[in-house]
Structures are given as C-alpha cells and as structure tokens.
Amino acid sequence: MPSSIWPDGILPWLRSLPHLSVTLRPVSNDFSLKEEYVQSQMLLVVMVLGVGFIVLLLLAVLVCTTITFIRPSDSPKLAVRFYVIANAVAMAAAASLAASFDGNFAAGLHPLLAS
C-alpha cells in the first residue's frame, strides 16, 4: 500500500516551484500562518468563497422564482419531480458524508469500505 496519494516525485517537484505572494513577490516555502502573505491569501480565498456562496444563493432565488411563476400546463411530469427530489436528497447525503469523513486519504478506500 502506498504511503501517499501522490505519485512519487510530484511533491518534491511542487515544493521546488517558486512561491509567490499576492503581490507576486517571491517568498519562502515555509508555511506559517503568521506570515503576511499567507494571511492575505487566506483573505482572498475567503472572499472568493463568499462571492461563490452569494452567486449560489442568487441562482437558488432565480430557480425558485422561475418555478413559482411557471404555468401549470408547463409543469414537469410527476416522474421528473421525483427524480429531482431523489437527486437532491442523494447530493445532500453525499455532501454530509464527505463533510464528516475524517479518515486517512493516503490509506485509500480500504478503511472506508471496511467500515
């Protein structure tokens, strides 16, 4: 069983790449949360995630308003409605399992399948 999920040689190659700050200045490859560039990059990631969440909320509102104002004669068949509901439940279950998974990814699927 491999000790890493990455192929041999990939991680040293990635570590040898130059590390840049948000202002595109070279920085050391030591990871420290106290460094200014790490904090600015984390702020950038949080901002992108926030914008993505807002876009998802706006899309949900758009879909809800579209469904609300659809004419009854144009509504989908019952089988399509059940299919959409089943997919939503399956995606929610998969997301909850993924969020609660605290296993070792390097061990592969063996611990997951054994449980």
Secondary structure by P-SEA (a helix, b strand, c coil): ccccccccaaaaaaaacccccccbbbbbcccccccaaaaaaaaaaaaaaaaaaaaaaaaaaaaaaaaaaccccccccaaaaaaaaaaaaaaaaaaaaaaaccccccccccccccc
